[in-house]
Amino acid sequence: MRKIFVSPSILSADFARLEQECKSLEKSGADWIHCDVMDGNFVPNISIGIPVINSIRKCVVIPLDVHLMVDEPIRYVKQFAEAGANIITFHIEATTQAEKTANAIRACGKKVGISVKPDTPVEDLLPYKGLFDMVLIMSVEPGFGGQKFISSSVDKIKRARELFPDVLIEVDGGINQNTVSEVISAGADVIVAGNAVMLAKNRKEAIESLRNLR
């Protein structure tokens, strides 16, 4: 049985208590912490940036899973790497320099993730096969938390698993105890969950249920 990683998204955290929130996730058994970075251009929202990643890095030791939803992310790779990101994921739709961006992340000694929005075929990633460690399938439109899972994402996860058997498949958007089994069965290795973990009465139990529901 393959290992399933749970990467709770701090987009649903109480930002007035961010240190305590991140420590709570670590103590509750989260494998990674998912950090959504939005620029207000690639997506219609603005979230956190480099200083926040740097602050989180100082209070937890588990990997920081940094998801760049920004235009031309190559401009910021080095800064996020230096701030403490362990995995840096960028969107294929957000760049004209995908190969250079992947190589820049790798040159910083970080794991490379590449993401596709719901309407982007995973086949668009084939020209870059071998350059990334993880594919992130967005199962909602990027930009806001709390959205409903797009059911057609299941077939997309299966296709990504077929095309890229040797990389991690991460899924982000609308994942909860009702949708996670289908996502894992389709081939996902990394589960991003916002409200399902952050709003749970018992975060440890919520994380364990997401990891173990098959």
N, C-alpha and C positions, 0 to 999 in steps of 0.2 A: 504493500500500500504506500503510495507516494506521500511525501510530506506536504501538508497544506499550511501556508503562511497566512496569518491574519494581520492586516495593516490598517488599523483604525484611522479614520480621517479626522484631523483636528478642526476641519471646517465647521463641525458641530460642537466644538468645545466652547467653554466659557473663557473668553480671552482675557477677562479680568483676573483669571486664576490659571493662566496657561501653564506655569511651572507645575502646579499641583495636578493639573489635568494630565500632563505628559507623564509625570511620575506615577500617577494612578494607572495609566495604561501599561506602563512597564511592569508595575507590581502585579497587575491583573493578568499578565502573560502574553501581552501583544508581542508579536515577532518583530514588527517594524512599526514606525509611526509615519502615516501618510500625510504629507504636507502639500496642500494645493496652493500653487502660486499663480495668481491671475493678474493680468495687466490692464484690463478694461478695454483692450483692443481685440485680441484674439477671441476673448469671451466677454460678455457684457457684465462683468463684475470685477471688483478689485479686492484682493485678499491680503496675503502676507508677502514679505520680501526677504532679502538677505539678512537684515539684522535679526529678524525673528528666528530664522533657521539657526543663526549663530547662538542665540539665547537658548533655544531648545537643546542644542548640542551640549551645552554646559550642564544640563540637568538630567539627562538620560544617557545610557550607554548603548541601547539597542539602535539598530540602523534607522536612519532617516531616509524615507522613500519620498523623494522630492519630485513632484509632478508639475512641470513647467507648462502652463497654459498661457504662453506669451509669444508674440511675434518675434521671429528671428532669434531664437533662444541662444544661438551661438555667442551672442553678445554678453551673456551672463553666466556661461558655464563655469569659468574659472572662479568667479566670485562665490557661486553656490558651493562649488567643491571646497573652497577654502573655508566657507562658513560651517562645513561639517556634513554636507549631504553624502550619503553612501551610494544611493542609486539616484541617477538623474534621468528623468523621462521627459522627452519632448514630443510634440505632435508633428507628424509628417505634413499636416496641412498648414503648419505655421512657419515653414522654412523653405527657402530655395537652396539650402546648403545642408541637406540631410547627412550626407556622407562626412562632410567636414565637421558637422556638429557631433556626430557619433564619435569621430576620431578625437575631437577635442575633449569630450568627456572621458574617453579611455586614457588619453594622455595625462589627465589629472589623477589617474589611478582609481577611477570610480566605475561602477557598473552602469551599463547603458540600457536605458529603456526607450522604446519608441511606441507612440500611441496613435490610435485611429478613432475618429469620431463615429457616431452611429451610421452615418451615410457613406463612410469611406470604406471601400472593400479592403480586406486584409491583403489581397493580392498586390495592392499598391506598395507593400513593404518588400516584395520579392527582390527588387534591385539592390536592396541593402542587406540581404541575408548574409549572416556571418559578422555583421557589424554590431549587433545588439545582443544583450543577455536576456531581455524581457520584452514581451509585447503587452501593452496595456490596451485592453478592449473597453472602450467607454460604452456602458449599457444605459446611459442617459446622455442628454446633451450637456457638454461640459459648461460649468459656470456657476451652478447653484446646487446645494444639497437638498435632500428630501424629495427627490423626484421618483416617479414610478419606474420600475425596471422595464426596459424595452424587450419584449419576449423574443424578438427576432435575433437578439444578441446570442442566444444559445447556439444557433447554427453558425454564427460567426466565430464563436469560441471553438467549436468543433473544427472549423476550417483552419483556424490559426494553429490548432494542435497538429493537424495534418501537414501543414506547410512548414511549420517550425517545431519539429519534435524535440529539439535539443535545447530550447530556451524556456524560461518561465512564462506562463500566461497569467497576467493579472487582469482582474475585472473590477470595474469601478462604476457604481451607480445603481441605487435601488436594491442593494444586497441586504437581505435580512434572513431570519430563520425560515421564511416561507419560500425564498428563491435560491438559497445557497446550494441546496442539494443538486438541483438541475445544473447549476453553473459548474460545480465540481465534477459532476458526471460528464459534462461536455468537455472537460479537460483543463479547467482552471487550476492553477497552483497557488495563486496569491489572491486573497479576498480583501478588497477595500470595503470598509463599512463605516458609515458616519453615525446616523441616528441609532442604528441597531446596537451599537456599542456605547456611544456617548450618552444616550438617554436611558440606558438600561439601569435598573435598580442595582443589579449585581453585574459589574463589567467582566469580572472573571468568568462567571457562568455564561455570559453572552459570547465572549471570545471562544470559550471551549465549545459551545454549541455550534458556532459557525465553522470551527475547525473540524468537528467530528460528525456533522450531519452529512451522510453520504447517500 
